[in-house]
Amino acid sequence: MKKATASVFGSLLILGAVATPSQAVRDVDQDGLVNVSVGNVEILNDVNIAVAANVAAQLCGIKVGPVILLATQVDATDVSSVVCDRQGQRNDVTITD
């Protein structure tokens, strides 16, 4: 009986230790939605990261893969990022959260 009780108690401790990190992950505000703007005009608001990355990549003439990573980072950190500077003009393509 003591072995069975110890085994159950040990299992509960392990489950508690495994469940704790997953709670911390849920506290990060990642809704998967970002905004895309050209200059000071927002062209997409609260769109899926993949859609935003695709549009930004098309506007900038670059591959979408790195832009998806950038958009994911923007969503996780709430820090805006310029995808490209369009011909030195003031109409940068920017992703914001």
Secondary structure, DSSP 8 states (H G I E B T S, - for coil): -HHHHHHHHHHHHHHHHHHHHHHHHHTS---SEEEEEETTEEEEEEEEHHHHHHHHHHHHTS-HHHHHHHHHHHHHH---EEEE--TTSS--EEEE-
